[in-house]
Amino acid sequence: MEYLVTMTTHVPAGTSETTVKEVQAREAARSRELAEQGYLLRLWRPPLKPGEWRTLGLFAADDVGQLQEVLASMPLHVWRNDEVTPLSPHPNDPAQPRR
């Protein structure tokens, strides 16, 4: 099943720039691993306001429990709120094989 996840990150006040950069680097590495494993399909950056930190992600998982494990494995999860939208196939989806 696929899930659209809106990931909104709020770095706590007083967090050092060094810590932020280290967590971002670990997040990038983990994202590459999740993509290789077939869990992370796409990432988008929507229009942002100054100081806003938000990402849209398309994930694949067997169920919500597995998705939650995947999301919890991402280093930015400690600072992030995730809004999960389960997606189901649309009969007119052009990416679906014709019957």
N, C-alpha and C positions, 0 to 999 in steps of 0.2 A: 504494500500500500504506500501511497505517496502522501506527504504532508508538507504544507506551506508553513514555515515558521518565521514569525516576526521576532527578531532578536534585538532587544533594546538594552544597551549597556549603560550603566551608571557607575563610573569610577568614583570610589569614595573620596571626599575632600581630604587633602593632605597626602594622598598617595604619590610617591615620588615618580618622576618621569622615567627613571631607570626601571622601576618595578612595572610600570605600564608597558614600556617597550619590551621587557622580558616576557610578560604575559602575552602580549601581541605576537611575539615570535613563536612562542609555544602554541598559540592558537593557530597560527598559519601552518605549522608543522602538523598539528593534529588534524586540521582541515584536509590537508593533502592525504593523510592516512585514511580518513573517513571516505574521501573520494575514491581512493584506490580500492577500498573495501566495498564500494557500491552503496554506501549510506548517504553521502552528500552528493547530490546531483548537480545543483546550481547554486550560485550566490549572486545577489543583486544588491546594489546600493541605491535606495530610493532618494529622492531629493531631501536634503537635510537642512535644518535650521542651524545657525551658528551654535556650536557646542553640543549638538545632538549626535548621537552615535547609535545608528540603527542599521540592521542588515536584514534582508529577506533571503531565506534559504529554502530550497526544495530538497527534501530528504526522502529516502525510501527506508522502510522498516516493516517487519512482519506485523507489528501491532504497536499500540501506544506505549506499552511497557518497554519494548525494545528501543523505541524512539527516545524515551526519557533517559534510558541508559546511555545512548549515543550522545544526547545533548549534555548530560552530566559529565561526560568524559572530556568535554571541551574546556580548556583552561579559563576562558572568559566567563564561563557559566557562574563563577562566584560573584560576578558583578552584574549579571544579566537577568532580565525578565524575558521569558519566552512565551509567545502566544502561538499556540498550535492550531492549525486548521486542517483537518483530515480532508483529503481530496479523493473523489471517486471519478471514474471515467465518464466522459460525456459521450453520448451516442454520435455526435457530429464532430468529434475531435479528429482533425485531419492527420494526426500522428498515429491514429489507430488503424490497423490493417482493414481493408475493405472486406466485407463479407459477401 
